[in-house]
Amino acid sequence: MGDSGSIVPTQLPDKAQILSENGTVEYRADGKSIIYSNPRSGVRMVTEDGLDMQSRSIRMDLGEKVSRLEGPVTIYQGEMLILADSATYDWQKQSVQAQGVKAKMQGLIVRSDRADFTTLPDKRQRVSFLDTFVSTDDSESPDAWLGAKELSVVAGETITVGGLSFAAEDYQMRVPILGWFTFTHSLNPREGYLPIIGSKSIWGAYWLNQYGFLIGNRRVENGIPTADYLVTTRLDGRTRRGLGYGLDAEETAMAKLYPEMTGLSLYFADDIHPNINPTNIPREPIDRFRYRLALQTYHKLVDEGREGTLSLATNINVLSDRYMLRDFFEDLSRVDDKPDNTVRLEWVQPTGQLMFNTRFAPNDYYPTETRAELSAYRVRSVIGNTGIAYETNNAMGYLRQEVPAFQRAAYREALSRITDADVRNYYERLLNEQGFFRINSTHELSTSFKILNFLNVTPKLGGAYSGYFHVDRVGTDNRFLGYAGCDFDIKFHRTFESFSLPSLRMRTLTHLIHPYATFSSGTLSSSNPLVPQLDSWSSTLSGSTNNPIPLDLCSFTGIDSWDNWTIWRMGVHNRFTTLVDGESRALLDWNAFIDYNVSNPNTTNEFSNLYSLIRFTPTERLTLRLETQFPVIGSSDGFNQYNMDLSYMPYRWLETSIGLRYMSGHPILEDSKQTYIQANLRINDRYTVAGRWNWDIEQNRMPIQQYSIFRHSGPWHIGATLFFRDNGGKRETGFGISFTLSETGTALPINFL
């Protein structure tokens, strides 16, 4: 007996539906079974608990109240796909048992003798695989498997593993890992327990433990459990440093949009040897109780699209001492060992922004300031139909300079020996610790036109006011600034149609040449040299920077160091582009410029160094970046600086990087000549070796040596790294082992680092 395109709810109206397009229905004479068949498009059974099963035929046993699906059977549940040799559905218990299973879920490939689908009392679905192997290598014969006597997955929640073992390549024998234990872990790798084990010379052997909790509005996204907040507790043991404990709390939505906003982070350490010093620089004695309190957040309080956005950002970093980051958070220390402390409320529109910014100084080991300031900025935009653009920046607030006690003592000692008036003023400014009020208002008008239809000209005219009130030993200081400037530029281009490099798939070459010049001049009414310069331009004579000074009035943020200046900047920007497989590619970008100082308060030199910025990318496998500055005319800045990075992949199995950092003759910075080499060599599909070597040419030492070997076995990356550091005479060593999945990263609760 046949039935076409039918949905047959016979005997199970509330449990499942049978869908068979142009299939047949056979009723057995005993009245106890019905067989649905469709060898071409298959027969589907859709259950009320979300299972979608399909096979060539389904036999319903009305006596036992089960449905038997003949293989091959395909089962869908959410994002899980299962192929089975056969399956049985019990519509009273709402459970499925499948034999000869191959499954794909959460980036994992599962092979099992049997899989059981059950509905828990709270209506969640659980799948249990018996006598199981797990891999992430989606191939017929994966190189490596994790084995388990039983693996259970609660959809979107947890994974439970019992009798864990490891099998590699063609070996059938399992190697027990946790053969006598059963453990449960969330499908979210950051929820649950994660240990990190290793050894470092400044820590000794260590075991770092963390446990994550999902809190608030728990839900499933892309098959992974998540919630509004992730709270991670930490308990760490280090043989040379003692115990440490901490807590991290992050808002998951914020962390997804802004990865640098890590939320709340608390860490405390009872350091049994706080004076362990990895460097040769002497340390001050510090207390054994050490801590780090940090809060990095960003919230959009109001979002009106193009009408404006109101946001609140916090960046708070409270440290017990100046060595806390170096000793316990080395990665953070490399980025910034003098972290800022700010809270910012900001309203941003396409035409400008209004901001209230506060800065405070809980850490007393580096110079900073206390600040509470309200500012308003209008972007450069044309006024009506006048063709004149207007830009303005205004601020008012309370400021106080914060100088560490040990630096104040050094400055006072220096003052006792200094007679030069300008140098004495510099140190006396740094010793001014009294707060004061400041008002600043900067305005700039500009317009653009062409001369002879090829020369672009942008004249600028502006003015500014800065007022300082209640300044210690000064009182009030009012400053007025007049500004005039002009930009000149020309653009030429030429295309060479005959250019061709078939080996690099290049054809045609376009050269854009952009000569430009900028004139900038400012005249200041007067200034008191004892007013603290919290927002100042640090030149090669008064600070540590080696960057060119900005010449636009509203772009010049060093408002406390205004003075009289007249500067010409002249340069040429060259860009070469080509077509690679029909798409445009920037082949060479080169910007070179020099300043002519008619008068410059930051230097007595008539000319600056020649600045040269080059980026060369002939192929995707080769990139060269070269930033240089050096004297070329008369009395230039007088020092040389070269920064070079070259990345080259000569073969698919070899990646190399070479870098150079060179500084010589700088009036403030020490001479430095450092280079590094890094290489990754893929020996074959399974083994990769890597190394990094940093060489200090000036001091004739190797600060960093790092050697790694990685074993790629199907889905697994197993690596070992050995490193040596020479911290100016003090040597540091470490060894780590990593065990990760290529597709899911550290998705399993095993991590050795």
C-alpha positions, 0 to 999 in steps of 0.5 A, a space after each residue: 500500500 503506498 502513500 505519497 507526500 504524507 505526514 503520518 501521525 498514526 499511534 504517536 500524535 504527540 511524539 513524532 511526525 513521519 515525512 515521506 515524499 513519494 514513498 510507500 507505507 506497508 501495514 503488516 497483517 498482524 496489525 502490530 507494525 507499519 513500514 515506511 519506505 523511500 529508497 530514493 529521497 528517504 523517510 524523515 522522522 521529526 520528534 517533538 524534542 528536536 531530533 530530525 532523523 532520516 533513513 531509507 525505511 522506518 519500521 514502527 513497532 506498535 506493540 513495543 512502541 519503538 521505531 527502527 531506522 535502517 541504515 544508513 541513518 542521518 540524525 540532526 540535533 541543533 548543530 550536531 550531525 550523526 551518521 549511524 548504521 542503524 537507530 531505534 527510537 522509543 517514543 514513550 521514553 523519548 530516547 534514541 539508540 544508534 549503532 555504528 556512529 560517526 558524529 560531528 559536533 563543536 568542531 570535534 569528530 566522534 566515532 563510537 560503537 553506540 550513541 544514546 539520546 535522552 531527554 533530561 527532566 529539565 528538557 535538556 538533551 543529552 547524548 552519550 557515546 560509548 567506547 568512543 574515539 574523538 578527533 578534530 581531523 575530519 578525514 577517513 583515517 585521522 592521525 590521532 585520537 582521544 579515546 574514552 569509555 564514555 563521552 556525554 554531551 549536554 547540548 550547549 552545556 557540558 562534556 563529560 569524559 570517562 576513561 580518557 586515553 590517547 591513540 596515535 596514527 595507525 596504532 590501535 592500542 590506547 595509552 591511558 591518560 586518565 583511565 580511572 577517572 571521569 571528569 566533566 567540563 563545559 563546552 565553553 573552554 573558559 568555563 570550568 577548571 584549567 591547570 597550567 604547569 611549567 617551570 621558570 627560573 624566577 618562579 621555580 616549578 609552578 602550577 597555575 589553576 583557574 576555574 571559570 563560572 558563567 553568571 547571569 542569563 545563561 544561554 547557548 551561542 553557536 553551540 557554546 554556553 555563554 552568559 552575561 558575565 564570566 568570573 574566573 578564580 585563580 589559585 597558583 603555586 610557585 616553588 620560589 615565590 609561594 602562593 598567589 590567588 585572584 579573581 577576574 570578572 568580565 562582561 562577555 559582550 564587551 570583551 567580544 567587541 573590545 578584546 582589550 577591555 578585560 573587565 575586573 582583575 584582582 590578584 594577590 601574592 604572598 611572595 616568600 622571596 620578593 627580592 628575586 631580581 631577574 636583572 642586574 639593576 638594583 632593587 629597592 626592598 619591597 613587602 612580601 604582600 603584593 597585589 594588582 587591582 585592574 579595571 578595564 571597561 568600555 560601555 556605551 551608555 547611549 547610542 543614537 547612531 549618527 546623532 551621537 554616542 555617550 560612552 564610559 571608559 575606565 582604565 585603572 591599574 593599582 600595583 603594590 610596587 614597581 616590580 609587580 608586573 615584571 614578576 607576575 605579569 611579564 606580558 603586560 610589563 613588556 607592553 607598558 610597565 607604567 600603566 595609566 589610571 583614567 576614567 573617561 565620559 565621552 559624547 561623540 558625534 560626526 562633527 566633534 566630541 565632548 569629554 570629561 576625563 580624569 586621571 589619578 595616581 595610585 602608583 607612586 613609582 613613576 611620574 604622572 599627574 592628577 587631572 579632572 578636565 572637561 574638553 570639547 572638540 569640533 572636527 574641521 568642517 566647512 561653515 555653510 557655503 563659505 568654503 572656509 573650514 573651522 576647527 576648534 579644541 577647548 578644555 578646562 580643568 584642575 591639574 596636579 603634577 605627581 613626581 615619585 619621592 626618589 625622583 624629587 630627591 634627585 632633582 633637589 640634589 641636582 638643583 644644588 649644583 646647577 647655575 644655568 637659569 633655563 636648566 634650573 627652571 626645568 627642575 623647579 617645574 618638576 618639583 612643583 607639586 601644587 595643583 592649579 587650574 587651566 583653561 585652553 581654547 584653540 581655533 583654526 580657519 582654513 580654506 583650499 584652492 588651486 593655482 594654475 589648476 595643479 598646485 593645491 594650496 591650503 592657507 590656515 589662520 588661527 589663535 589660541 589662549 591658555 590661562 593658568 590660575 593658582 600656580 604655586 610661586 606663579 599665581 596667574 599666567 595668561 598666554 595668547 598665541 597667534 598662528 599662520 600656516 599653509 600647505 602646498 602639494 602637487 600630484 603627478 602620476 604615470 602608468 607604464 603599461 609595458 611593465 610585466 613580471 610574469 614570475 610574480 604575476 605583475 602587469 602594469 606599474 603606476 607611479 604616483 609622486 606627491 611633492 608637498 610643503 607645509 609652512 607653520 608659524 606661531 607667536 606667543 605673547 609670554 609664558 612663565 617658565 615655572 608653570 608645570 608642563 604636563 602637556 608638552 612636546 618632548 623634543 630631542 633636547 628636552 625629552 626622549 622622543 625622536 618623532 617630528 613635531 606636528 605643525 597644525 595648531 589643533 593637532 599640537 597637543 603640547 599646549 603647555 610648551 607653546 613658544 615662538 616658532 617658524 618651521 618649513 616642512 618639505 617632502 616627497 611621497 612616492 607610491 608604486 602600485 601594480 596589478 596582480 591577478 587583476 587586483 591593485 597592490 601597493 608595491 612600494 610606499 616611500 615618504 621622505 621629508 625634512 624640516 627647515 627651522 627658521 626658529 624652533 624652541 625645541 632645537 637650535 639646529 637649522 635643519 632636522 634630520 631627514 626622515 624616511 619611511 619605506 614599506 616594500 611588498 613585492 609579494 605576499 611572501 616578502 614585506 620590508 619596513 624601513 624607518 630611518 632618520 639621519 643628518 644630511 644638511 648642516 647642523 641637523 639633529 645630529 643623531 642616526 636612527 634605523 628601524 628595519 623589519 624584513 619578513 620573508 617566506 622563501 619556501 612554503 616550509 620556511 618563514 623568516 624574520 629579521 629586524 634591526 634597531 639602531 640608535 647612535 648619537 642621540 642627546 638623551 637616549 643611550 646608543 643602541 644596536 640590536 638585531 633579531 632573527 626568527 625562523 620557523 622551519 616545517 620539516 614535514 607535515 608532522 614536525 616544525 622547529 622554530 627559533 628566535 635570537 635577539 642580539 645586542 651588538 652594543 653590549 655584545 650579548 644575546 638577551 633572548 634565545 628561544 628554541 621550539 619544536 612542534 609535533 603535528 599529529 592530525 588535529 593535535 599540536 604538541 610543542 616544547 619550548 626552551 628559552 634563555 634570557 640575559 637580563 644584563 648579566 642576570 640569566 633566566 631560563 624556562 621550559 614549557 610544553 603545550 598540548 592544543 587542538 588545531 581547530 578548537 584551541 584549548 577547548 579541552 581541559 588540558 593545557 601544559 604551558 
